[in-house]
C-alpha cells in the first residue's frame, strides 16, 4: 500500500486505469479499509485536488483484480490470446450507412445507403459472402438525376459480387456473380436509354473494368464499409491491459483517391456500468503518409515507405469506435471520424454503419 496525493482531473476511474485495477469501486473500498473514519469516501465520489488516497501497490493489485474477477465485477474485456475473436459468419446482415462531409464545421453533403452481406459457405479456413450496395440517397433525398439513375442501373447489373474472407477476417478475393459476357451485354443495353456521349463513356469504362477481376477486388477494398468490416482492426495484438500494439493500415477516407496510410492503435473501453452488454473499442491514429494531396489523388502514385516526408506531406487524423455484443461478439455499430487540414481549411468526415 502507498499514499497518493490526487492531481487536477483525477477520478477513481482514471486512477484505476493507471493502476490497472479492473473496477474503480475497489479503489474506493481499498482506501476506506485503510484510512481514518473521517477520511472515508462516500457516494457520489468527487476527488479534490491534493486529497490523500491509500491505493494498492505491487502484488496487492493482482490480489485485488483476482477478487474482482471472482465476483464477476471486472469492467474490462481481455481478448483471448491477445486478439479480438473475429467470428466471420456473424458479419452476415444488412447495414444502414450514413456519411457526412464537413468543411470548417459547415455540412457540405450527406449520403446514405445500405450494404448487405449474405453468408454463403465455408471452404477450409475461408468464408464466402455475397455483397451488394443499394438504396443510395444524398442530403436525405433519393436523387433522380440522369447520372444517379445511370449509376443505380449499373449497380443493379454488377451487384451482388462474391467475396472471400480468410480466417483472420481479411478480404482476399472478389468475383462477379454473372459471366463477363452477360454483364457486358446488360451494360450495352443501357445505351438505349442513356444516349448521351458522357453516359456512353461511363458505360464503356465500366465494361473495361469488369474485364479485370483484380480491379473489382481493388475497388471493393476502397469502400469504407468493406474497410471497417474487414480491415486490420481485428488483427491488432493486445498487450496485458487495454491498448493494442501500434499497427499500420491504409484507409480509403478520400473518394477518388488512394487510401491514406495511418499509424493506429486500439483501446478497449471499460463498461460504463456493471450490467453493460456492449463492448466498445476505439481505434485512433494519425497519418504517416509521405505523399502530398496531389499524389494521393493520383492513383498511379503508390505509397513508398522509403520516400522521405516533406512539409507538404499529408496531415490528418482518424478515429473509429466499434461496438460489439459481449455475449457473441457480433458487431452492432461502427462510427468513424476523419479530419484533414488543407491550408486554412479543415475538412471532416463522419461515417456511421449500424447493423439492422
C-alpha positions, 0 to 999 in steps of 0.5 A: 500500500502507498499514499497518493496525493490526487492531481487536477482531473483525477477520478477513481476511474482514471486512477484505476486505469493507471493502476490497472485495477479492473473496477474503480469501486475497489479503489474506493473500498481499498482506501476506506479499509485503510484510512481514518473514519473521517477520511472515508469516501462516500457516494457520489465520489468527487476527488479534490485536488491534493486529497490523500488516497491509500491505493494498492501497490505491487502484488496487492493489485493482482490480489485485488483484480483476482477478487474482482474477477471472482465476483464477476465485477471486472469492467474490462474485456481481455481478448483471448490470446491477445486478439479480438475473436473475429467470428466471420459468419456473424458479419452476415446482415444488412447495414444502414450507412450514413456519411457526412462531409464537413468543411470548417464545421459547415455540412457540405453533403450527406449520403446514405445507403445500405450494404448487405452481406449474405453468408454463403459457405465455408471452404477450409479456413475461408468464408464466402459472402455475397455483397451488394450496395443499394438504396443510395440517397444524398442530403436525405433525398433519393436523387433522380438525376440522369447520372444517379439513375445511370449509376443505380442501373449499373449497380443493379447489373454488377451487384451482388459480387462474391467475396472471400474472407480468410480466417483472420477476417481479411478480404482476399478475393472478389468475383462477379456473380454473372459471366463477363459476357452477360454483364457486358451485354446488360451494360450495352443495353443501357445505351438505349436509354442513356444516349448521351456521349458522357453516359456512353463513356461511363458505360464503356469504362465500366465494361473495361473494368469488369474485364479485370477481376483484380480491379473489382477486388481493388475497388471493393477494398476502397469502400469504407464499409468493406474497410471497417468490416474487414480491415486490420482492426481485428488483427491488432495484438493486445498487450496485458491491459487495454491498448493494442500494439501500434499497427499500420493500415491504409484507409480509403477516407478520400473518394477518388483517391488512394487510401491514406496510410495511418499509424493506429492503435486500439483501446478497449473501453471499460463498461460504463456500468456493471450490467453493460452488454456492449463492448466498445473499442476505439481505434485512433491514429494519425497519418504517416503518409509521405505523399502530398494531396496531389499524389494521393489523388493520383492513383498511379502514385503508390505509397513508398515507405522509403520516400522521405516526408516533406512539409507538404506531406499529408496531415490528418487524423482518424478515429473509429469506435466499434461496438460489439455484443459481449455475449457473441461478439457480433458487431452492432455499430461502427462510427468513424471520424476523419479530419484533414487540414488543407491550408486554412481549411479543415475538412471532416468526415463522419461515417456511421454503419449500424447493423439492422 
